[in-house]
Amino acid sequence: MKEFNNSIPAETLSALTNYLEQKHQENTTFSFHQDNKEFLNQLRIIFKDIPEILNSIKEDSYIVTRKVNKANSKVAFCPHFDNYSSTILIPLKVPDSKLNGDIILWENARKTPGNVISHMISKLLFQNKVATKKLVKMFNEGKKFTRHSVKPGSFVHFDGFVGLHFNLNVDSGERMSLLIHNDKKFADTFIVKMIEKYSQYSVKPK
């Protein structure tokens, strides 16, 4: 994980937060913004002076805003691998509490899968209820995982394709983040397309 500390000026962060508050779907944890040219162009304007982020905003970027509070913290503690090898995490709001939704990462938890079948098998091995209990226990025991406390004004870049990661829950206030994913692996395969569609469906309000 590469950290960019204090790299986003206060006025840029304010403009970004105000814009994403307008674009985030009401009463949802996740809002998905890919294939939206107006949205991409506005992000490019906001990040025009921050090349590390500007250069990551591409036509096929998978962009998500995430808002979490105590009521919807059930989305926490879900270790998973992404379908993308490049993720930029930009926190906009972070509660001032011990449980503030920080990202937890085990870098290089698996070797890069050579094909979509091995990708799927390792996801199934790591992303289930039994494995989740063991992995969270490992984190609590200080094994493999590292907690990264990223404050508004800073951002991080990491490989979520081989890095196993999850978020802590939020016990008060609200956490809001912007995630920009790139370099989708096995993009044209039916399995990955279905995984992505199911992931979006699973977090929609029921």
matplotlib code that plots the C-alpha trace (Angstrom):
import matplotlib.pyplot as plt

x = [0.0, 1.3, 0.2, -0.2, -0.4, -1.9, -2.0, -5.5, -5.9, -8.8, -10.7, -10.4, -11.6, -14.6, -15.5, -15.3, -17.3, -20.1, -20.3, -20.4, -23.0, -25.2, -24.5, -24.6, -28.0, -30.0, -30.4, -27.7, -24.3, -22.8, -23.4, -21.9, -20.8, -19.1, -20.1, -21.1, -19.2, -20.5, -19.4, -15.9, -15.4, -16.4, -13.9, -11.2, -12.0, -11.8, -8.5, -6.9, -3.9, -3.4, -1.9, -1.8, -5.6, -6.4, -4.5, -6.5, -9.8, -10.4, -13.5, -13.7, -12.9, -15.2, -16.0, -17.9, -18.9, -19.4, -21.3, -21.3, -22.7, -23.6, -26.9, -25.4, -22.1, -23.1, -21.0, -17.9, -15.7, -16.1, -12.7, -12.5, -10.4, -11.3, -11.7, -9.3, -5.6, -5.6, -7.6, -7.4, -9.1, -10.0, -11.6, -14.0, -15.3, -13.9, -15.5, -13.4, -13.7, -11.8, -14.1, -14.1, -14.3, -10.6, -9.4, -7.7, -5.3, -3.3, -1.0, -0.2, -2.5, -2.6, -0.5, -1.8, -4.4, -3.4, -7.0, -10.5, -11.1, -8.3, -9.5, -13.0, -11.7, -9.6, -12.4, -14.7, -12.0, -11.5, -15.0, -17.3, -18.6, -16.1, -13.1, -14.3, -14.4, -10.8, -9.5, -11.0, -9.5, -6.1, -6.5, -7.5, -4.4, -2.1, -1.4, -1.0, -3.4, -2.5, -4.9, -4.4, -5.8, -6.2, -7.5, -9.4, -6.8, -4.8, -5.4, -3.9, -3.2, -3.2, -3.7, -7.0, -6.7, -4.0, -4.5, -7.2, -9.0, -12.1, -13.3, -13.9, -17.4, -18.4, -19.6, -20.6, -20.9, -20.5, -17.7, -17.7, -15.1, -14.5, -13.0, -11.5, -10.8, -8.8, -7.2, -10.0, -8.8, -10.5, -12.9, -14.6, -15.4, -18.9, -17.9, -16.4, -19.3, -21.7, -19.6, -19.8, -23.5, -24.2, -22.0, -24.0, -27.3, -26.3, -25.7, -28.9, -31.5, -34.0]
y = [0.0, 3.4, 6.3, 10.0, 12.0, 15.5, 15.5, 16.9, 20.6, 21.5, 23.4, 20.4, 18.0, 20.3, 20.6, 16.8, 16.1, 18.5, 17.1, 13.4, 14.2, 15.3, 12.3, 9.5, 7.7, 8.5, 5.8, 3.5, 2.4, 2.1, 4.2, 3.2, 5.8, 4.1, 4.8, 8.4, 10.9, 13.9, 12.4, 11.6, 15.0, 16.7, 14.5, 15.5, 19.2, 18.6, 16.7, 18.7, 19.6, 16.0, 13.9, 10.7, 10.8, 12.6, 10.0, 7.2, 8.6, 6.6, 5.9, 2.3, 3.1, 1.4, 4.2, 3.8, 6.1, 4.4, 5.9, 3.9, 4.6, 2.5, 1.4, -0.1, -1.3, -4.9, -4.3, -4.3, -7.4, -8.9, -9.9, -10.1, -9.8, -7.3, -7.9, -5.0, -4.7, -0.9, 0.8, 4.4, 5.0, 8.6, 9.2, 12.2, 11.8, 9.8, 9.5, 10.5, 7.2, 3.9, 2.0, 4.4, 2.1, 2.0, -0.3, -3.6, -5.1, -8.3, -7.4, -10.2, -12.7, -14.8, -15.2, -13.5, -16.0, -17.2, -17.6, -16.8, -20.3, -20.0, -16.4, -17.7, -20.7, -18.5, -16.0, -18.9, -20.2, -16.8, -15.2, -17.4, -17.3, -19.9, -18.2, -14.8, -15.8, -17.1, -14.1, -11.6, -13.6, -13.4, -9.6, -9.4, -11.4, -9.1, -11.6, -10.9, -7.9, -4.2, -1.4, 1.7, 4.9, 7.3, 10.8, 13.2, 15.1, 11.9, 8.9, 5.4, 3.3, -0.5, -3.8, -5.3, -8.2, -10.0, -8.1, -9.4, -6.5, -5.4, -2.5, -2.1, -1.1, 2.4, 2.9, 6.6, 9.3, 8.6, 7.5, 8.5, 7.4, 7.5, 4.4, 4.4, 0.9, 0.2, -2.7, -5.2, -8.7, -11.3, -8.5, -10.2, -13.4, -14.3, -15.2, -11.8, -10.0, -12.0, -11.4, -7.7, -7.7, -9.8, -7.5, -4.5, -6.3, -7.6, -4.1, -2.5, -1.6, -4.4]
z = [0.0, -0.9, 1.2, 0.1, 3.3, 3.3, -0.5, -1.0, -0.2, 2.1, -0.7, -3.0, -0.3, 0.4, -3.3, -3.6, -0.5, -1.5, -5.0, -3.9, -1.2, -4.1, -6.2, -3.6, -3.7, -0.6, 2.1, 0.5, 1.7, -1.8, -4.9, -8.2, -10.7, -13.6, -17.3, -16.3, -18.4, -16.5, -13.2, -14.6, -16.0, -12.7, -10.8, -13.3, -12.7, -8.9, -9.1, -11.8, -9.6, -8.1, -10.9, -8.9, -8.7, -12.0, -14.0, -12.4, -13.6, -16.8, -19.0, -17.7, -14.0, -11.5, -9.1, -5.8, -3.0, 0.4, 3.4, 6.6, 10.1, 13.1, 11.6, 8.4, 9.8, 8.9, 5.7, 7.9, 8.6, 5.2, 3.9, 0.1, -3.0, -5.6, -9.4, -9.9, -9.2, -8.6, -6.0, -4.8, -1.5, -0.6, 2.8, 2.9, 6.4, 9.2, 12.7, 15.7, 17.4, 17.9, 15.5, 12.6, 9.6, 8.9, 6.1, 7.2, 4.6, 4.3, 1.4, -1.1, 0.7, -2.5, -5.6, -8.8, -10.2, -13.6, -14.8, -13.8, -12.4, -9.8, -9.1, -8.4, -6.3, -4.0, -3.6, -2.5, -0.1, 1.6, 1.3, 3.3, 6.9, 8.3, 6.7, 7.8, 11.5, 11.2, 9.3, 11.7, 14.6, 12.9, 12.7, 16.3, 17.2, 15.2, 12.5, 8.7, 8.6, 9.1, 10.1, 8.0, 9.4, 6.5, 7.3, 5.1, 3.0, 2.5, 0.2, -0.4, -3.5, -3.1, -5.0, -3.9, -6.3, -4.3, -1.1, 1.2, 2.8, 4.8, 6.9, 10.6, 11.7, 12.7, 16.3, 16.0, 13.4, 9.7, 7.4, 3.7, 1.1, -2.6, -4.2, -7.8, -9.2, -12.3, -14.2, -14.1, -14.4, -16.6, -17.5, -20.5, -18.6, -17.7, -14.1, -13.3, -14.9, -12.7, -9.6, -10.2, -10.8, -7.7, -5.6, -6.6, -6.1, -2.6, -1.2, -2.6, 0.0, 0.5]

ax = plt.figure().add_subplot(projection="3d")
ax.plot(x, y, z, "-o")
ax.set_aspect("equal")
plt.show()
